[in-house]
Amino acid sequence: MGDAVVGVPSKDQLTLMEQTVSNCRDQDERIYMDYNATTPLEPEVIMAITEALKDAWGNPSSTYLPGRKAKGINDKSRETVASMVNGQAEDIIFMSGGTEANNLVFHTAVKHFWDSWGETLLNEEQMTVLPHIITSSIEHDSVKITADSLLKEGKADITFVKVSKVTGRVEVNDVLAAMRPNTCLISVMLANNETGVIMPIKELCQRVQPLNVQRSGPRILLHSDGAQAIGKVKVDVQELGVDYLTIVGHKFYGPRIGALYVNKPGSMTPLFPMFFGGGQERNFRPGTENTPMIAGLGKAAELVNLHLPEYEAHLCDIKQYLEQRLQAVFGKEKIHFNSHFPGSETLPNTCNVSLLGPGLEGWKVLSRCRWLLASVGAACHSDKVERPSHILLSCDISPEVAANALRLSVGRRTTRKDVDLAVEDLREAVCRLEEGS
């Protein structure tokens, strides 16, 4: 490799890798529109991982050259990931993924409550009050099921705030109305994975922070799962005002690891490890670091830092074209956009649409498609495709319409030609279903 910089491919290498990706796509003859579920690795990310596997195989805690190389990659990636969300390098803790990050926040909030206030908060019957957590009814399962588990085990009280049936958002006033003296955590996602609706996290934090100053009880910690927003829209932790932000690599063309942003972990913001070991990640997340995947995460973050405006503009253009073609081909009476809510901002890549009519359930339509690869909702609910999405039902979409929903999420390389082929594929699938019935 000579003097080549680790993780930086040459122009010829990039060209070859991009041609390989393109050729595989041509041979497969598939139109992928499920980027909210996962994204492919960018060629530069693959190269960064490959170089780290070859040249930085040492233990990052060791002092010899391969170990120092690994530590250098970890440190550089930490800085790049922090820059992506406008944080500091010391605010980033590498995780196995978003699920671990979300679980760690809930674990921390409960432990912090008991360590700080557990013996002092009593109800009218002089019994110790449980920690209270507020979240929304449309969260990812790694939040929802974690909250459910704490509730069932008697470790916390949970309030699931419903979204507005008008805006599809979690409204700030509804969250504030749910607060109690023993509330220790508010966790609301930054953008929904099915509707693409962006939640008012900045306003929520602005409203809660002054209340924290006035409280005699536990400070309310503020967390947002940023999985769906990062890499599509600007995400700035300083503007948002969150204590914690979940970062998921495979949602922005990185590897399947993640990170947790914590505002000055251990000093300003509490963070308690869920397990213990050799002291890596400043004891917050011990275990020998996965340097190749960290290198890939850092490269994916670097690409977001460099190209976010053009990524966002392209996604917006393609989504608008997709919605225009759906209306032109099916007619306004035949479709319903489940991701359109008055006054709400949405992700630039997410189109949730129902093709109206009996026998046109989303899973049936997709099963008749020849080229289109998409989903009816979250990938983690793929075993429940025949049930209407609880998220759409929460947004006041009727069961009949929700059952017919398709989540079409476009990506950085989705073209207008792809859209034309996908919409034609949907038209033919609908024709086959209607003829069959």
RODO-2510 file (C-alpha; in nm, 4 decimals, decimal comma):
residues 437
     n   res          X          Y          Z
     1     m     0,0000     0,0000     0,0000
     2     g     0,3057     0,2283     0,0204
     3     d     0,2237     0,5548     0,1934
     4     a    -0,1536     0,5294     0,1460
     5     v    -0,3555     0,6622     0,4373
     6     v    -0,5429     0,3926     0,6296
     7     g    -0,9144     0,4021     0,5463
     8     v    -0,8791     0,6289     0,2409
     9     p    -0,9258     0,4397    -0,0894
    10     s    -0,7588     0,5484    -0,4098
    11     k    -0,9673     0,6872    -0,6972
    12     d    -0,9204     0,3647    -0,8963
    13     q    -1,0251     0,1511    -0,5997
    14     l    -1,3384     0,3589    -0,5495
    15     t    -1,4291     0,3380    -0,9182
    16     l    -1,3884    -0,0400    -0,9186
    17     m    -1,5982    -0,0794    -0,6033
    18     e    -1,8757     0,1443    -0,7344
    19     q    -1,8835    -0,0496    -1,0624
    20     t    -1,9082    -0,3738    -0,8670
    21     v    -2,2028    -0,2417    -0,6651
    22     s    -2,3731    -0,1210    -0,9848
    23     n    -2,3176    -0,4507    -1,1680
    24     c    -2,4575    -0,6522    -0,8777
    25     r    -2,7659    -0,4315    -0,8782
    26     d    -2,8144    -0,4725    -1,2550
    27     q    -2,7871    -0,8502    -1,2269
    28     d    -3,0274    -0,8625    -0,9370
    29     e    -3,2877    -0,6457    -1,1131
    30     r    -3,4311    -0,5242    -0,7875
    31     i    -3,5400    -0,1756    -0,6804
    32     y    -3,4564    -0,1336    -0,3126
    33     m    -3,6795     0,1079    -0,1206
    34     d    -3,6349    -0,0027     0,2386
    35     y    -3,3557     0,2313     0,3469
    36     n    -3,5268     0,2992     0,6799
    37     a    -3,4659    -0,0667     0,7657
    38     t    -3,0990    -0,0685     0,6701
    39     t    -2,8589     0,0830     0,4201
    40     p    -2,5738    -0,0706     0,2194
    41     l    -2,2173     0,0190     0,3081
    42     e    -2,0625     0,3006     0,1083
    43     p    -1,7492     0,1899    -0,0843
    44     e    -1,5367     0,4226     0,1310
    45     v    -1,6790     0,2574     0,4434
    46     i    -1,5936    -0,0886     0,3132
    47     m    -1,2419     0,0297     0,2412
    48     a    -1,2003     0,1801     0,5895
    49     i    -1,3130    -0,1458     0,7491
    50     t    -1,0871    -0,3523     0,5251
    51     e    -0,7807    -0,1401     0,5965
    52     a    -0,8445    -0,1574     0,9701
    53     l    -0,8807    -0,5359     0,9533
    54     k    -0,5431    -0,5603     0,7835
    55     d    -0,3368    -0,2929     0,9546
    56     a    -0,5004    -0,2217     1,2908
    57     w    -0,5634    -0,5703     1,4232
    58     g    -0,3891    -0,5039     1,7552
    59     n    -0,5616    -0,4524     2,0881
    60     p    -0,6258    -0,0771     2,1277
    61     s    -0,5196    -0,0993     2,4919
    62     s    -0,1689    -0,2235     2,4018
    63     t     0,1356    -0,0056     2,3386
    64     y     0,2914    -0,1697     2,0325
    65     l     0,2337    -0,0461     1,6766
    66     p    -0,0767    -0,2460     1,5707
    67     g    -0,2431    -0,1534     1,9013
    68     r    -0,1500     0,2129     1,8666
    69     k    -0,2906     0,2113     1,5129
    70     a    -0,6159     0,0659     1,6427
    71     k    -0,6382     0,3264     1,9184
    72     g    -0,5647     0,6024     1,6685
    73     i    -0,8505     0,4856     1,4470
    74     n    -1,0849     0,4652     1,7449
    75     d    -0,9925     0,8167     1,8546
    76     k    -1,0305     0,9645     1,5071
    77     s    -1,3673     0,7950     1,4572
    78     r    -1,4867     0,9204     1,7935
    79     e    -1,4036     1,2772     1,6894
    80     t    -1,5774     1,2362     1,3532
    81     v    -1,8941     1,0851     1,4994
    82     a    -1,9039     1,3628     1,7592
    83     s    -1,8646     1,6258     1,4876
    84     m    -2,1565     1,4744     1,2959
    85     v    -2,3928     1,5661     1,5831
    86     n    -2,1975     1,8745     1,7012
    87     g    -2,0747     1,7122     2,0213
    88     q    -1,7318     1,6589     2,1737
    89     a    -1,5224     1,3447     2,1278
    90     e    -1,5464     1,2645     2,5005
    91     d    -1,9281     1,2640     2,4662
    92     i    -1,9275     0,9576     2,2368
    93     i    -1,9455     0,6024     2,3751
    94     f    -1,9237     0,3253     2,1141
    95     m    -2,1970     0,0603     2,1372
    96     s    -2,2939    -0,2606     1,9614
    97     g    -2,5920    -0,0739     1,8174
    98     g    -2,8976     0,1350     1,8908
    99     t    -3,0671    -0,1316     2,1012
   100     e    -2,7814    -0,1398     2,3501
   101     a    -2,7635     0,2400     2,3582
   102     n    -3,1351     0,2748     2,4321
   103     n    -3,1225     0,0083     2,7017
   104     l    -2,8236     0,1780     2,8643
   105     v    -3,0117     0,5080     2,8901
   106     f    -3,3100     0,3455     3,0642
   107     h    -3,0806     0,1470     3,2950
   108     t    -2,8968     0,4676     3,3827
   109     a    -3,2116     0,6672     3,4511
   110     v    -3,3495     0,4102     3,6943
   111     k    -3,0179     0,3654     3,8768
   112     h    -2,9624     0,7401     3,8959
   113     f    -3,3090     0,7837     4,0464
   114     w    -3,2472     0,5311     4,3223
   115     d    -2,8945     0,6516     4,3928
   116     s    -3,0067     1,0129     4,4196
   117     w    -3,3647     1,0187     4,5399
   118     g    -3,4984     0,6737     4,6131
   119     e    -3,5118     0,7038     4,9893
   120     t    -3,6534     1,0562     5,0006
   121     l    -3,9554     1,0434     4,7691
   122     l    -4,2625     0,9035     4,9447
   123     n    -4,6280     0,8998     4,8518
   124     e    -4,9193     0,9800     5,0844
   125     e    -4,9037     0,6291     5,2320
   126     q    -4,5343     0,6868     5,3148
   127     m    -4,4284     0,4231     5,0630
   128     t    -4,1250     0,4706     4,8403
   129     v    -4,2189     0,6043     4,4971
   130     l    -4,0928     0,4258     4,1852
   131     p    -3,8991     0,6136     3,9183
   132     h    -4,1321     0,7471     3,6496
   133     i    -4,0407     0,7446     3,2796
   134     i    -4,2257     0,9175     2,9965
   135     t    -4,1950     0,7882     2,6421
   136     s    -4,4198     0,7773     2,3360
   137     s    -4,6555     0,5184     2,1935
   138     i    -4,4614     0,5014     1,8639
   139     e    -4,1075     0,4217     1,9780
   140     h    -3,8771     0,1533     1,8416
   141     d    -3,9071    -0,1802     2,0208
   142     s    -3,5714    -0,1285     2,1925
   143     v    -3,7394     0,1553     2,3832
   144     k    -4,0950     0,0219     2,4005
   145     i    -4,0099    -0,3274     2,5210
   146     t    -3,7463    -0,1990     2,7638
   147     a    -4,0078     0,0311     2,9158
   148     d    -4,2663    -0,2501     2,9233
   149     s    -4,0167    -0,4765     3,0997
   150     l    -3,9414    -0,2196     3,3707
   151     l    -4,3147    -0,1711     3,4221
   152     k    -4,3950    -0,5443     3,4451
   153     e    -4,1066    -0,6090     3,6834
   154     g    -4,2199    -0,3292     3,9141
   155     k    -3,8977    -0,1320     3,8659
   156     a    -4,0523     0,1823     3,7183
   157     d    -4,3794     0,3511     3,6329
   158     i    -4,4160     0,4265     3,2620
   159     t    -4,6363     0,6740     3,0761
   160     f    -4,6738     0,6151     2,7017
   161     v    -4,7814     0,9478     2,5533
   162     k    -4,9949     0,9117     2,2409
   163     v    -4,9203     1,1081     1,9275
   164     s    -5,1574     1,3748     1,8043
   165     k    -5,4107     1,2404     1,5555
   166     v    -5,3832     1,5698     1,3699
   167     t    -5,0070     1,6207     1,3468
   168     g    -4,8756     1,2650     1,3928
   169     r    -4,6303     1,4119     1,6474
   170     v    -4,5739     1,3698     2,0154
   171     e    -4,6965     1,7065     2,1368
   172     v    -4,4894     1,8884     2,3970
   173     n    -4,7881     1,9890     2,6097
   174     d    -4,8970     1,6244     2,6352
   175     v    -4,5520     1,5268     2,7608
   176     l    -4,5461     1,8103     3,0147
   177     a    -4,8926     1,7127     3,1369
   178     a    -4,7647     1,3617     3,2096
   179     m    -4,4775     1,4795     3,4298
   180     r    -4,4730     1,3890     3,7998
   181     p    -4,2433     1,4773     4,0913
   182     n    -4,0747     1,1364     4,0441
   183     t    -4,0259     1,1644     3,6654
   184     c    -3,6615     1,0801     3,5928
   185     l    -3,6477     1,0320     3,2141
   186     i    -3,8239     1,1511     2,8997
   187     s    -3,7391     0,9468     2,5899
   188     v    -3,8914     1,0465     2,2547
   189     m    -3,7531     0,9473     1,9148
   190     l    -3,6240     1,2194     1,6834
   191     a    -3,8127     1,0910     1,3772
   192     n    -4,0542     0,8042     1,3306
   193     n    -3,9383     0,5126     1,1202
   194     e    -4,2781     0,4509     0,9546
   195     t    -4,4339     0,7928     0,8987
   196     g    -4,1093     0,9923     0,8867
   197     v    -4,2642     1,2582     1,1126
   198     i    -3,9990     1,4600     1,2968
   199     m    -4,0720     1,5117     1,6654
   200     p    -4,0410     1,8520     1,8429
   201     i    -3,7409     1,7495     2,0534
   202     k    -3,5849     2,0972     2,0608
   203     e    -3,9036     2,2557     2,1939
   204     l    -3,9505     1,9722     2,4427
   205     c    -3,6014     2,0187     2,5852
   206     q    -3,6442     2,3958     2,5991
   207     r    -3,9636     2,3548     2,8003
   208     v    -3,8290     2,0905     3,0388
   209     q    -3,4911     2,2442     3,1227
   210     p    -3,6309     2,5437     3,3205
   211     l    -3,8589     2,3044     3,5095
   212     n    -3,5550     2,1006     3,6108
   213     v    -3,4104     2,4065     3,7827
   214     q    -3,7276     2,4516     3,9880
   215     r    -3,7732     2,0861     4,0850
   216     s    -3,7041     1,9510     4,4331
   217     g    -3,7203     1,5952     4,3023
   218     p    -3,4929     1,4143     4,0568
   219     r    -3,3626     1,5945     3,7505
   220     i    -3,5431     1,4806     3,4372
   221     l    -3,2975     1,3310     3,1889
   222     l    -3,3738     1,3894     2,8198
   223     h    -3,3095     1,1220     2,5574
   224     s    -3,3861     1,0915     2,1881
   225     d    -3,3339     0,7960     1,9577
   226     g    -3,1817     0,9609     1,6493
   227     a    -3,1562     0,6445     1,4391
   228     q    -3,3862     0,7517     1,1554
   229     a    -3,2855     1,1178     1,1367
   230     i    -2,9057     1,1064     1,1328
   231     g    -2,7669     1,1147     0,7800
   232     k    -3,0923     1,2477     0,6337
   233     v    -3,1382     1,5800     0,8141
   234     k    -2,9188     1,8002     1,0305
   235     v    -2,8913     1,6695     1,3863
   236     d    -2,7252     1,9059     1,6342
   237     v    -2,7237     1,8039     1,9990
   238     q    -2,6475     2,1606     2,1080
   239     e    -2,9598     2,2903     1,9324
   240     l    -3,1734     2,0009     2,0524
   241     g    -3,0590     2,0238     2,4142
   242     v    -3,0680     1,6471     2,4813
   243     d    -2,8675     1,4662     2,7468
   244     y    -2,8496     1,1486     2,5367
   245     l    -2,8766     1,0760     2,1637
   246     t    -2,8741     0,7277     2,0100
   247     i    -2,6658     0,6902     1,6924
   248     v    -2,7082     0,3850     1,4638
   249     g    -2,4485     0,3216     1,1928
   250     h    -2,6425     0,1010     0,9540
   251     k    -2,9062     0,3710     0,9047
   252     f    -2,6518     0,6064     0,7388
   253     y    -2,4512     0,3662     0,5201
   254     g    -2,2235     0,2516     0,8011
   255     p    -2,1699    -0,0848     0,9704
   256     r    -2,4033    -0,2436     1,2223
   257     i    -2,2651    -0,0818     1,5310
   258     g    -2,3678     0,2398     1,6997
   259     a    -2,2831     0,4994     1,9584
   260     l    -2,4431     0,6926     2,2377
   261     y    -2,3915     1,0669     2,2707
   262     v    -2,3881     1,1663     2,6374
   263     n    -2,3478     1,5290     2,7394
   264     k    -2,0277     1,5106     2,9523
   265     p    -2,0775     1,1501     3,0692
   266     g    -2,0194     1,0845     3,4342
   267     s    -1,9908     1,4516     3,5271
   268     m    -2,2791     1,6599     3,3934
   269     t    -2,4879     1,3612     3,2803
   270     p    -2,5038     1,0276     3,4650
   271     l    -2,4079     0,7076     3,2850
   272     f    -2,3919     0,3690     3,4572
   273     p    -2,2552     0,0579     3,2820
   274     m    -2,4808    -0,2423     3,2376
   275     f    -2,1870    -0,4834     3,2568
   276     f    -1,8279    -0,4783     3,3717
   277     g    -1,4885    -0,5742     3,2351
   278     g    -1,1526    -0,4338     3,1353
   279     g    -1,2327    -0,0633     3,1573
   280     q    -1,2672     0,0227     2,7885
   281     e    -1,4777     0,3241     2,6883
   282     r    -1,3890     0,4806     3,0251
   283     n    -1,5625     0,1915     3,2048
   284     f    -1,9018     0,2972     3,0614
   285     r    -1,9008     0,0182     2,8027
   286     p    -1,6188    -0,2304     2,8748
   287     g    -1,4998    -0,4893     2,6243
   288     t    -1,2232    -0,4816     2,3643
   289     e    -1,3258    -0,2274     2,1033
   290     n    -1,4329    -0,3471     1,7589
   291     t    -1,1878    -0,1237     1,5734
   292     p    -1,2758    -0,2250     1,2132
   293     m    -1,6433    -0,1464     1,2671
   294     i    -1,5560     0,1717     1,4552
   295     a    -1,3427     0,2715     1,1561
   296     g    -1,6425     0,2141     0,9304
   297     l    -1,8702     0,4137     1,1574
   298     g    -1,6232     0,6998     1,1552
   299     k    -1,5990     0,6967     0,7759
   300     a    -1,9790     0,6913     0,7411
   301     a    -1,9987     0,9895     0,9770
   302     e    -1,7295     1,1699     0,7764
   303     l    -1,9362     1,1309     0,4598
   304     v    -2,2386     1,2784     0,6375
   305     n    -2,0254     1,5704     0,7552
   306     l    -1,9081     1,6337     0,3992
   307     h    -2,2234     1,5731     0,1970
   308     l    -2,5372     1,6070     0,4126
   309     p    -2,6899     1,9012     0,2172
   310     e    -2,6656     1,7159    -0,1133
   311     y    -2,7897     1,3914     0,0429
   312     e    -3,0923     1,5705     0,1862
   313     a    -3,1676     1,7552    -0,1379
   314     h    -3,1504     1,4350    -0,3430
   315     l    -3,3711     1,2394    -0,1018
   316     c    -3,6286     1,5175    -0,1002
   317     d    -3,6345     1,5369    -0,4807
   318     i    -3,6756     1,1607    -0,5230
   319     k    -3,9465     1,1332    -0,2572
   320     q    -4,1445     1,4158    -0,4157
   321     y    -4,1120     1,2512    -0,7561
   322     l    -4,2221     0,9177    -0,6074
   323     e    -4,5348     1,0718    -0,4587
   324     q    -4,6129     1,2525    -0,7838
   325     r    -4,5815     0,9293    -0,9842
   326     l    -4,7999     0,7385    -0,7382
   327     q    -5,0706     1,0019    -0,7725
   328     a    -5,0399     1,0101    -1,1510
   329     v    -5,0576     0,6326    -1,1921
   330     f    -5,3170     0,5426    -0,9289
   331     g    -5,5171     0,8657    -0,9017
   332     k    -5,5863     1,0602    -0,5857
   333     e    -5,8929     0,8487    -0,5061
   334     k    -5,6913     0,5257    -0,5111
   335     i    -5,4145     0,6217    -0,2667
   336     h    -5,3769     0,7668     0,0799
   337     f    -5,0488     0,9119     0,2062
   338     n    -5,0143     0,8036     0,5679
   339     s    -4,7066     1,0239     0,6116
   340     h    -4,8817     1,3544     0,5361
   341     f    -4,9794     1,5497     0,8478
   342     p    -5,0609     1,9220     0,8451
   343     g    -4,7963     2,1335     1,0132
   344     s    -4,5495     1,8500     1,0690
   345     e    -4,2034     1,8173     0,9197
   346     t    -4,1082     1,4769     0,7820
   347     l    -3,7911     1,2978     0,6800
   348     p    -3,6905     1,3749     0,3209
   349     n    -3,6863     1,0074     0,2194
   350     t    -3,9949     0,8465     0,3738
   351     c    -4,3240     0,7844     0,1949
   352     n    -4,5892     0,5789     0,3711
   353     v    -4,8772     0,5139     0,1328
   354     s    -5,1830     0,2888     0,1160
   355     l    -5,3270     0,1646    -0,2123
   356     l    -5,6982     0,1668    -0,1421
   357     g    -5,9302    -0,1211    -0,2180
   358     p    -6,0278    -0,4645    -0,0882
   359     g    -5,7608    -0,7322    -0,1116
   360     l    -5,4776    -0,4785    -0,1479
   361     e    -5,3159    -0,5325     0,1898
   362     g    -4,9578    -0,4115     0,1837
   363     w    -4,7973    -0,7512     0,2279
   364     k    -5,0080    -0,8959    -0,0551
   365     v    -4,9094    -0,6175    -0,2926
   366     l    -4,5391    -0,6547    -0,2124
   367     s    -4,5566    -1,0332    -0,2517
   368     r    -4,6811    -0,9808    -0,6114
   369     c    -4,4074    -0,7308    -0,6987
   370     r    -4,1287    -0,8499    -0,9275
   371     w    -3,8651    -0,5832    -0,8681
   372     l    -3,9618    -0,3694    -0,5696
   373     l    -3,8075    -0,4474    -0,2320
   374     a    -3,9911    -0,2565     0,0416
   375     s    -4,1779    -0,3213     0,3649
   376     v    -4,5094    -0,2567     0,5329
   377     g    -4,3419    -0,1127     0,8432
   378     a    -4,0518    -0,1680     1,0798
   379     a    -3,8226    -0,4574     0,9886
   380     c    -3,8363    -0,5845     1,3483
   381     h    -4,2107    -0,6453     1,2955
   382     s    -4,1699    -0,8463     0,9746
   383     d    -4,3393    -1,1474     1,1373
   384     k    -4,6575    -0,9403     1,1882
   385     v    -4,7141    -0,8193     0,8323
   386     e    -5,0818    -0,9149     0,8301
   387     r    -5,1598    -0,6827     1,1210
   388     p    -5,2117    -0,3092     1,0671
   389     s    -4,9252    -0,1029     1,2055
   390     h    -4,9896     0,0126     1,5621
   391     i    -4,8029     0,3322     1,4730
   392     l    -5,0445     0,4156     1,1913
   393     l    -5,3403     0,3254     1,4098
   394     s    -5,2026     0,5598     1,6763
   395     c    -5,2017     0,8354     1,4136
   396     d    -5,5756     0,7835     1,3534
   397     i    -5,5306     0,5961     1,0259
   398     s    -5,8273     0,3607     0,9932
   399     p    -5,7555    -0,0140     1,0239
   400     e    -5,8641    -0,0718     0,6631
   401     v    -5,6253     0,1916     0,5293
   402     a    -5,3416     0,0961     0,7676
   403     a    -5,3639    -0,2682     0,6578
   404     n    -5,2866    -0,1600     0,2999
   405     a    -4,9838     0,0504     0,3957
   406     l    -4,6471     0,0365     0,2212
   407     r    -4,3392     0,2064     0,3628
   408     l    -4,1282     0,3258     0,0706
   409     s    -3,8013     0,4795     0,1885
   410     v    -3,5568     0,5973    -0,0765
   411     g    -3,1791     0,6289    -0,0574
   412     r    -2,8817     0,8269    -0,1785
   413     r    -2,8614     0,6432    -0,5107
   414     t    -3,2310     0,5966    -0,5814
   415     t    -3,3027     0,7462    -0,9235
   416     r    -3,6142     0,8679    -1,1010
   417     k    -3,5823     0,5646    -1,3259
   418     d    -3,5952     0,3457    -1,0152
   419     v    -3,9107     0,5265    -0,9103
   420     d    -4,0718     0,4731    -1,2513
   421     l    -3,9938     0,1011    -1,2390
   422     a    -4,1135     0,0649    -0,8801
   423     v    -4,4449     0,2423    -0,9441
   424     e    -4,5025     0,0357    -1,2581
   425     d    -4,4271    -0,2784    -1,0582
   426     l    -4,6854    -0,1720    -0,7992
   427     r    -4,9410    -0,1010    -1,0734
   428     e    -4,8942    -0,4472    -1,2216
   429     a    -4,9090    -0,6122    -0,8796
   430     v    -5,2372    -0,4354    -0,8042
   431     c    -5,3777    -0,5407    -1,1424
   432     r    -5,2869    -0,9032    -1,0751
   433     l    -5,4529    -0,8933    -0,7330
   434     e    -5,7679    -0,7275    -0,8610
   435     e    -5,7937    -0,9683    -1,1555
   436     g    -5,7439    -1,2625    -0,9204
   437     s    -6,0193    -1,1481    -0,6881
***
